[in-house]
Amino acid sequence: MSIKIRDVSEAAGVSIKTVSRVLNKEKYVAKDTRARVEAAAAKLGYHPNFAARALAGRRSFQIALIYDNPSPYNAQNVQAGVKARCIEGGYRMISQPSDAGSTTLLNELCRLIDQTMLDGIILTPPFADNPAIRTELARREISFVTLSPATLDGAVAAAFIDNVQAAEDMTTYLVSLGHRRIGFIEGDTRYAASGQRKAGYRKALYKAGLDYDATFVRPGQCDFESGSAAPTDLLALKDPPTAIFASNDDMAAGVLAAAHRLSVSIPAQLSVAGFDNTDLAQVVWPPLTTIRQPVQALGYAAADLLFQLPDKVEQRLLPHELIVRESTAAR
C-alpha cells in the first residue's frame, strides 16, 4: 500500500498544507505540530513522491551546487552540508564541478538548467561574484544563493563568515606568542576570501604596531604544492619569519612538508598556522593551529536560504573559531 500525504495529514490531525510545510522544513510551524507530523510520517513510513510533487507544482525539486575548489576537503564539506539540508527538505542535490576559467562556462550552466529544470542554484566562489552568471540567472528567474561572496548585496541571499576578522584573530594570536616576523601565504586571488584574509593579516599587524613587509608575503593557489614551494625562499631571508600563516589548511600542510624537508623544527624554530580546520589539519604532523570555518554548516545554511526564496532574502553570518594545536608555540 502506497502511503500518501493525505494519510499523514489524517494521522497527525492537521491539514495537508501543514504536512507539506513540515516536510519541507519551513519555519513558523508550532513545535508540537511539527513533532506530531514528523512522528506520523515516521510511523507510516511516508516518503515524498518527487514526480508527483513536480507535476503538481511545476517544480523539479532539484538544486545545483556549482563549485571550482582546489581543496578537496573544502569541497566535500560544502557538499555534505548542502546534501543534509536537501534530504531534510525532500530535494535532490546536483553537484556540478566547473572550471571557473572556461570560456564556455555560461553555456554549460545554461545547458544544466535546461536539462534539469533546476529550482535553484548555490554559487560558491568564484562563481558567487560572476556578474554574467548572476545576470543570466536573474533573467531566467532562477533562485540562487551565494556562498562567501566578495561583497553583500541586499537583493542576493548569502552565507558567509567574517574572513577579515578571522585572519586578524589568527595573526593577533601569533603576535601574542611573541612573533614579530610573520609570513603570509595568500590564496588564489580569484577567490574573494583570499584578499579578505590578507586584509585581516595586515590589519592585525597594524594594530600591533608592526610594519607590513611584502617580502614576507607569497602568492599561493590554495593547494598543497604552492604551500610547499613558498617556505624555501621565505626561510632563506636574512631575517626569516618565525611564523607562517597560510590562508588555508592545504597550503599550511605544504609549509609543514617543506619545513620537514629543510630540517626546520615545528614549532621550535617555526610556527605554522592554517585556515578552515579541514580534516587535513588534524592528520598532519604536528596538527595545525587553524581557524575553524564551519564549511559544512555554510553549505547547510546556503541550501536553507535557497529554500526560503523568493519569500525571504537573507545574508547569514556564521561564527568562526580559533583552534590552537601543536604547530604553533611562543617565540
Helices and strands as residue ranges (DSSP letters): H 5-12, H 16-23, H 31-44, H 50-57, E 62-67, H 72-89, E 92-97, H 105-116, E 120-123, G 127-129, H 131-139, E 143-147, E 157-160, H 163-176, E 182-186, H 192-207, G 214-216, E 217-219, H 224-234, E 243-246, H 249-261, E 271-273, H 280-283, E 290-292, H 295-308, E 315-317, E 321-323
